[in-house]
């Protein structure tokens, strides 16, 4: 059926041959897998069988004909007996499913009656009955590949060549296409398929011809794909714990805040961070140190004693009172400063009226007096300052 006799193929402008002394024979009715890495010569073998290329040396005999001596005028007649399916489908986008399949028969001069009979039969074979009037863009990828297979089979060829027919399909659709090809082969058609699908090759256990750098490395009946180390694999990266990253960032932020308040507390926190470092490193793995100081939008107030009066704008009443009694300010500086600090440390209630389109939003803040206990930060332990005391019912994600 197909015979390669010491075939070599060298393309112009290349230093190494695409095929180098390849020698094998395929019998009628066989299902043969051509396997190997990209560039190993699989597609070159299929192009030689289809007479798209001629060998540089050696002979390729298909259906009893030496393709090297076959004239270009007789090539179209020869290809009526050889069907081909490609990875990219190669359908005519402006023609329907029926017209795409019938086009092969029209160019060979088949009668209209034969076309009307053969096209529905082959569409039923590939599972596309009822979709004759659809255009290619209205079909899924698997359905488009079925149209391509139907077009290759409508001439009832003796040999079917498939070059990566499942390369653009999802796994479920690929299984359907492989079952279809196996059913076609069971009907007596010889199938030669180039593929990277190791799972299908291993499961089907058909004849396997392995190519490597243009040379035939293995010809095994009922074989598997073989070495899969050259196939690309997508290995997911190990996910690092987001909680551990957040905890480390929080520790560094708290350490910076506490160090600004009390150097002694900062030194204690440094020691605690050193103790936690091995556990955090085990959870995170190798983590690149951030460049520059760690910053965060949220700031924590651990009893800072500096006066934050400038944070809050004075109430309207306070402004008017300040304007009227400016002359007496020097006499009451101390009491008023203490009141300002107490007001600035208290919660703030904001009144905000809804703004209409084009209007500015007016916001009024007024301090609310709240009695807070006076706590000396030097008397607090490290756990109390960080909120890590013994209260079990209040432990949350932050602690």
Secondary structure, DSSP 8 states (H G I E B T S, - for coil): -EEEEEEEE--TT-SS-SEEEEEEEE-TT-EEEEE-STTSSHHHHHHHHTTSS--SEEEEEETTEETTS--HHHHHHHHTTEEEE-TT----TTSBHHHHHHHHHHHTT--HHHHHHHHHHHHHHTT-TT-TT-BGGGS-HHHHHHHHHHHHHTT--SEEEEESTTTTS-HHHHHHHHHHHHHHHHTT-EEEEE---HHHHHHH--EEEEEETTEEEEEETT------TTS----------HHHHHHHHHHHHHHHHHHHH-HHHHHHHHHHHHHHHHHHHHHH-S----SS----S----S---S--GGGS---HHHHHHHHHTGGGGGGGHHHHHHHHHHHHHS-EEEEE----TT----EEEEE---------GGGS-HHHHTT-SS-GGG--S--
